[in-house]
C-alpha cells in the first residue's frame, strides 16, 4: 500500500456509499435502520429489469478492494457445515465499518434476547426478502429475491462455520425468551415465503470478522467469493 493511499476497507466503503447515494437519488427510496421498507414505486422498466434475473452487481467490481483476511476453511475433523448470514449491499457498509455482525435489535420486543441470524440454505434465505410500500397505493408487499437485489444494491452473504451460531430455531425459542405468539408469527412468515425454520441458526453474541470464512456477492446468477477473486488477482 502506498503511504498516502487510504486503507482498502475505506476504499470499498466509499465505493458502496457512492452507489447508495446514486441509488437514493435515482429512485427516491427512503431507507431506515429498522428495515428496508422501500417507498419508491416500481416502474415497468424496473420490473422488466428485475424479471430478467441478470442484474448488474456493483459489488462484483469492488471485490478486489476488500481487505484480505485469513480463510479458516471448514473444520473437516468435526465435519462442521457452513452457514450464511444473508443481507443486502446497503447493510454491508455498516458491517465492514464495524468489522462485526451485530445481533438484530429492530422490532425485538423488550425481554427477548437479540441474535445474529444465519441460514444453512445454500441459495438464499427467503425471509431476507425486504418489504416494499407503493407510494401511490400505500400497499405493502414482500419483494422477490431479484427485486431485493435491485433495491438493496445487491445481495451479500457472509459465510461462517456452524459452531459460530450453534443454536437452531427450536433451541432459540427456549433460550431467547421469545413469546409463543411471536414464534408462531415467524413460522407463519417462513411458510408464506417458502422458507424453512429448520435451516435457521443463531448466535447470541456479535460475530466478529475473525470468524468469517468469506463474503460472497450475488451477480444475479451466481454467488461470487471475494476470497476467490483475491486468489485470481494474486
C-alpha positions as a Markdown table, in Angstrom:
| # | Residue | x | y | z |
|---|---|---|---|---|
| 1 | Unk | 0.0 | 0.0 | 0.0 |
| 2 | Unk | 1.3 | 3.4 | -0.8 |
| 3 | Unk | 1.9 | 5.8 | 2.1 |
| 4 | Unk | -0.9 | 8.2 | 1.1 |
| 5 | Unk | -3.3 | 5.5 | -0.1 |
| 6 | Unk | -6.4 | 5.0 | 2.1 |
| 7 | Unk | -7.0 | 1.6 | 3.7 |
| 8 | Unk | -8.6 | -0.9 | 1.3 |
| 9 | Unk | -11.7 | -1.2 | 3.6 |
| 10 | Unk | -12.1 | 2.6 | 3.3 |
| 11 | Unk | -12.0 | 2.3 | -0.5 |
| 12 | Unk | -14.8 | -0.2 | -0.5 |
| 13 | Unk | -16.8 | 1.7 | 2.0 |
| 14 | Unk | -16.6 | 4.9 | -0.1 |
| 15 | Unk | -17.5 | 2.9 | -3.2 |
| 16 | Unk | -20.6 | 1.5 | -1.5 |
| 17 | Unk | -21.6 | 4.9 | -0.2 |
| 18 | Unk | -21.4 | 6.3 | -3.8 |
| 19 | Unk | -23.6 | 3.5 | -5.0 |
| 20 | Unk | -26.0 | 4.1 | -2.1 |
| 21 | Unk | -26.3 | 7.8 | -2.8 |
| 22 | Unk | -26.7 | 7.3 | -6.5 |
| 23 | Unk | -29.5 | 4.8 | -6.0 |
| 24 | Unk | -31.2 | 7.0 | -3.5 |
| 25 | Unk | -31.1 | 10.0 | -5.9 |
| 26 | Unk | -32.4 | 7.9 | -8.8 |
| 27 | Unk | -35.2 | 6.0 | -7.1 |
| 28 | Unk | -36.3 | 8.4 | -4.3 |
| 29 | Unk | -36.2 | 5.5 | -2.0 |
| 30 | Unk | -36.1 | 6.0 | 1.8 |
| 31 | Unk | -34.1 | 3.6 | 3.9 |
| 32 | Unk | -34.1 | 3.2 | 7.7 |
| 33 | Unk | -32.3 | 1.1 | 10.3 |
| 34 | Unk | -35.4 | -0.9 | 11.1 |
| 35 | Unk | -35.9 | -2.5 | 7.7 |
| 36 | Unk | -35.6 | -1.9 | 4.0 |
| 37 | Unk | -39.1 | -0.6 | 3.7 |
| 38 | Unk | -38.8 | 0.8 | 0.2 |
| 39 | Unk | -41.2 | 3.7 | -0.6 |
| 40 | Unk | -40.2 | 4.0 | -4.3 |
| 41 | Unk | -42.7 | 3.0 | -6.9 |
| 42 | Unk | -41.5 | 0.2 | -9.2 |
| 43 | Unk | -42.0 | 1.4 | -12.8 |
| 44 | Unk | -42.4 | -1.0 | -15.8 |
| 45 | Unk | -38.8 | -0.6 | -16.9 |
| 46 | Unk | -37.6 | -1.7 | -13.4 |
| 47 | Unk | -40.0 | -4.6 | -13.4 |
| 48 | Unk | -38.6 | -5.8 | -16.7 |
| 49 | Unk | -35.0 | -5.4 | -15.4 |
| 50 | Unk | -35.7 | -7.5 | -12.3 |
| 51 | Unk | -37.6 | -10.1 | -14.2 |
| 52 | Unk | -34.6 | -11.0 | -16.4 |
| 53 | Unk | -32.5 | -12.0 | -13.3 |
| 54 | Unk | -29.4 | -10.6 | -15.0 |
| 55 | Unk | -28.7 | -7.7 | -12.6 |
| 56 | Unk | -25.5 | -5.6 | -12.8 |
| 57 | Unk | -24.0 | -6.0 | -9.3 |
| 58 | Unk | -21.7 | -3.1 | -8.4 |
| 59 | Unk | -20.1 | -5.2 | -5.6 |
| 60 | Unk | -18.5 | -7.6 | -8.0 |
| 61 | Unk | -16.3 | -4.8 | -9.3 |
| 62 | Unk | -15.5 | -3.9 | -5.7 |
| 63 | Unk | -14.3 | -7.3 | -4.6 |
| 64 | Unk | -10.7 | -6.5 | -5.2 |
| 65 | Unk | -10.9 | -3.6 | -2.8 |
| 66 | Unk | -11.9 | -5.7 | 0.2 |
| 67 | Unk | -9.1 | -6.3 | 2.7 |
| 68 | Unk | -7.7 | -9.8 | 2.6 |
| 69 | Unk | -8.4 | -12.0 | 5.6 |
| 70 | Unk | -7.4 | -15.5 | 6.6 |
| 71 | Unk | -9.6 | -18.2 | 5.2 |
| 72 | Unk | -10.1 | -20.6 | 8.1 |
| 73 | Unk | -11.8 | -23.2 | 5.9 |
| 74 | Unk | -14.2 | -25.9 | 7.0 |
| 75 | Unk | -13.1 | -28.0 | 10.0 |
| 76 | Unk | -13.1 | -31.4 | 8.5 |
| 77 | Unk | -12.2 | -33.1 | 11.8 |
| 78 | Unk | -15.5 | -32.1 | 13.3 |
| 79 | Unk | -17.4 | -32.0 | 10.0 |
| 80 | Unk | -18.7 | -28.6 | 10.6 |
| 81 | Unk | -21.1 | -27.4 | 8.0 |
| 82 | Unk | -21.1 | -23.9 | 6.6 |
| 83 | Unk | -23.9 | -21.5 | 7.2 |
| 84 | Unk | -24.5 | -17.9 | 5.9 |
| 85 | Unk | -25.7 | -14.6 | 7.2 |
| 86 | Unk | -27.7 | -13.2 | 4.3 |
| 87 | Unk | -28.2 | -9.5 | 3.9 |
| 88 | Unk | -28.2 | -6.7 | 1.2 |
| 89 | Unk | -25.4 | -4.5 | -0.1 |
| 90 | Unk | -26.6 | -1.5 | 1.8 |
| 91 | Unk | -26.0 | -3.3 | 5.1 |
| 92 | Unk | -22.5 | -4.3 | 4.0 |
| 93 | Unk | -21.3 | -0.8 | 4.6 |
| 94 | Unk | -22.1 | -0.9 | 8.3 |
| 95 | Unk | -20.8 | -4.4 | 8.7 |
| 96 | Unk | -17.5 | -3.6 | 7.1 |
| 97 | Unk | -17.0 | -0.4 | 9.1 |
| 98 | Unk | -17.8 | -2.2 | 12.4 |
| 99 | Unk | -15.9 | -5.4 | 11.5 |
| 100 | Unk | -18.7 | -7.4 | 13.3 |
| 101 | Unk | -22.2 | -8.7 | 12.6 |
| 102 | Unk | -24.3 | -7.4 | 15.4 |
| 103 | Unk | -27.4 | -9.0 | 16.8 |
| 104 | Unk | -30.6 | -7.7 | 15.2 |
| 105 | Unk | -32.4 | -5.4 | 17.6 |
| 106 | Unk | -35.0 | -3.9 | 15.3 |
| 107 | Unk | -38.6 | -4.9 | 16.3 |
| 108 | Unk | -37.3 | -7.2 | 19.0 |
| 109 | Unk | -39.7 | -6.9 | 22.0 |
| 110 | Unk | -38.4 | -6.0 | 25.4 |
| 111 | Unk | -37.2 | -9.0 | 27.3 |
| 112 | Unk | -36.4 | -11.0 | 24.2 |
| 113 | Unk | -32.7 | -11.6 | 23.6 |
| 114 | Unk | -31.5 | -10.3 | 20.2 |
| 115 | Unk | -29.5 | -12.7 | 18.0 |
| 116 | Unk | -27.5 | -12.8 | 14.8 |
| 117 | Unk | -29.4 | -14.9 | 12.2 |
| 118 | Unk | -27.9 | -17.4 | 9.9 |
| 119 | Unk | -29.3 | -19.9 | 7.4 |
| 120 | Unk | -28.0 | -23.2 | 6.1 |
| 121 | Unk | -29.8 | -22.7 | 2.8 |
| 122 | Unk | -27.1 | -22.6 | 0.2 |
| 123 | Unk | -29.1 | -20.5 | -2.3 |
| 124 | Unk | -30.9 | -17.7 | -0.4 |
| 125 | Unk | -32.9 | -17.2 | 2.8 |
| 126 | Unk | -36.3 | -16.2 | 1.6 |
| 127 | Unk | -37.2 | -14.4 | 4.8 |
| 128 | Unk | -34.4 | -11.9 | 3.9 |
| 129 | Unk | -36.6 | -10.5 | 1.1 |
| 130 | Unk | -37.5 | -7.0 | 2.0 |
| 131 | Unk | -40.8 | -5.1 | 2.4 |
| 132 | Unk | -42.0 | -2.7 | -0.2 |
| 133 | Unk | -44.6 | 0.1 | 0.1 |
| 134 | Unk | -46.0 | 1.6 | -3.1 |
| 135 | Unk | -46.3 | 5.4 | -2.8 |
| 136 | Unk | -49.3 | 5.6 | -5.0 |
| 137 | Unk | -51.5 | 3.0 | -3.2 |
| 138 | Unk | -49.8 | 2.6 | 0.2 |
| 139 | Unk | -49.9 | -1.1 | -0.2 |
| 140 | Unk | -47.1 | -3.1 | 1.3 |
| 141 | Unk | -45.8 | -6.4 | -0.2 |
| 142 | Unk | -42.7 | -8.6 | 0.1 |
| 143 | Unk | -40.2 | -8.1 | -2.7 |
| 144 | Unk | -38.8 | -11.0 | -4.7 |
| 145 | Unk | -35.2 | -12.0 | -4.4 |
| 146 | Unk | -34.4 | -10.2 | -7.7 |
| 147 | Unk | -36.2 | -7.0 | -6.5 |
| 148 | Unk | -34.5 | -7.1 | -3.2 |
| 149 | Unk | -31.2 | -7.3 | -5.0 |
| 150 | Unk | -32.2 | -4.4 | -7.3 |
| 151 | Unk | -33.3 | -2.0 | -4.5 |
| 152 | Unk | -30.9 | -3.2 | -1.8 |
| 153 | Unk | -27.8 | -2.6 | -4.0 |
| 154 | Unk | -27.1 | -6.3 | -4.4 |
| 155 | Unk | -27.3 | -9.4 | -2.2 |
| 156 | Unk | -24.5 | -10.3 | 0.2 |
| 157 | Unk | -23.8 | -13.3 | 2.4 |
| 158 | Unk | -21.1 | -13.9 | 5.0 |
| 159 | Unk | -20.0 | -17.5 | 5.5 |
| 160 | Unk | -19.1 | -19.0 | 8.8 |
| 161 | Unk | -18.7 | -22.4 | 10.4 |
| 162 | Unk | -21.8 | -23.7 | 12.1 |
| 163 | Unk | -20.2 | -23.6 | 15.5 |
| 164 | Unk | -20.3 | -19.8 | 15.3 |
| 165 | Unk | -24.1 | -20.0 | 15.5 |
| 166 | Unk | -24.8 | -23.3 | 17.2 |
| 167 | Unk | -28.4 | -22.8 | 18.2 |
| 168 | Unk | -31.2 | -23.9 | 15.9 |
| 169 | Unk | -34.6 | -22.4 | 15.9 |
| 170 | Unk | -36.1 | -24.8 | 18.5 |
| 171 | Unk | -33.3 | -24.0 | 20.9 |
| 172 | Unk | -33.6 | -20.3 | 20.1 |
| 173 | Unk | -37.2 | -20.4 | 21.2 |
| 174 | Unk | -36.2 | -21.8 | 24.6 |
| 175 | Unk | -33.2 | -19.5 | 25.2 |
| 176 | Unk | -34.3 | -16.2 | 23.8 |
| 177 | Unk | -37.4 | -15.5 | 25.9 |
| 178 | Unk | -39.4 | -15.1 | 22.6 |
| 179 | Unk | -43.1 | -15.3 | 23.2 |
| 180 | Unk | -45.1 | -18.2 | 21.7 |
| 181 | Unk | -47.1 | -15.8 | 19.7 |
| 182 | Unk | -44.1 | -14.1 | 18.0 |
| 183 | Unk | -42.5 | -17.5 | 17.4 |
| 184 | Unk | -45.7 | -18.6 | 15.6 |
| 185 | Unk | -45.6 | -15.4 | 13.6 |
| 186 | Unk | -42.0 | -16.2 | 12.4 |
| 187 | Unk | -43.0 | -19.7 | 11.5 |
| 188 | Unk | -46.1 | -18.4 | 9.6 |
| 189 | Unk | -43.9 | -15.9 | 7.7 |
| 190 | Unk | -41.5 | -18.7 | 6.8 |
| 191 | Unk | -44.3 | -20.8 | 5.4 |
| 192 | Unk | -45.7 | -17.9 | 3.4 |
| 193 | Unk | -42.3 | -17.1 | 1.9 |
| 194 | Unk | -41.3 | -20.8 | 1.3 |
| 195 | Unk | -38.6 | -20.7 | 3.9 |
| 196 | Unk | -37.7 | -23.4 | 6.3 |
| 197 | Unk | -37.2 | -22.7 | 10.1 |
| 198 | Unk | -35.1 | -25.9 | 10.3 |
| 199 | Unk | -32.5 | -24.0 | 8.3 |
| 200 | Unk | -32.2 | -21.2 | 10.8 |
| 201 | Unk | -29.3 | -20.8 | 13.3 |
| 202 | Unk | -28.5 | -18.0 | 15.7 |
| 203 | Unk | -25.7 | -16.6 | 17.7 |
| 204 | Unk | -26.5 | -14.6 | 20.9 |
| 205 | Unk | -23.1 | -12.8 | 20.6 |
| 206 | Unk | -21.8 | -10.5 | 17.9 |
| 207 | Unk | -19.9 | -12.3 | 15.2 |
| 208 | Unk | -16.5 | -10.6 | 14.6 |
| 209 | Unk | -14.6 | -10.6 | 11.3 |
| 210 | Unk | -12.2 | -13.2 | 12.7 |
| 211 | Unk | -14.9 | -15.8 | 12.4 |
| 212 | Unk | -15.9 | -15.0 | 8.8 |
| 213 | Unk | -14.8 | -17.6 | 6.2 |
| 214 | Unk | -15.8 | -15.5 | 3.2 |
| 215 | Unk | -18.0 | -12.7 | 1.9 |
| 216 | Unk | -19.9 | -13.7 | -1.2 |
| 217 | Unk | -21.7 | -11.3 | -3.6 |
| 218 | Unk | -24.6 | -12.2 | -5.9 |
| 219 | Unk | -24.3 | -11.1 | -9.5 |
| 220 | Unk | -27.9 | -12.1 | -10.5 |
| 221 | Unk | -26.9 | -15.6 | -11.4 |
| 222 | Unk | -24.2 | -16.9 | -9.1 |
| 223 | Unk | -22.5 | -16.2 | -5.8 |
| 224 | Unk | -19.0 | -14.8 | -6.2 |
| 225 | Unk | -16.4 | -15.3 | -3.5 |
| 226 | Unk | -14.2 | -12.4 | -2.6 |
| 227 | Unk | -11.5 | -14.8 | -1.5 |
| 228 | Unk | -11.6 | -16.5 | -4.9 |
| 229 | Unk | -11.3 | -13.1 | -6.6 |
| 230 | Unk | -8.3 | -12.3 | -4.4 |
| 231 | Unk | -6.6 | -15.6 | -5.4 |
| 232 | Unk | -7.1 | -14.8 | -9.1 |
| 233 | Unk | -5.7 | -11.3 | -8.6 |
| 234 | Unk | -2.6 | -12.5 | -6.6 |
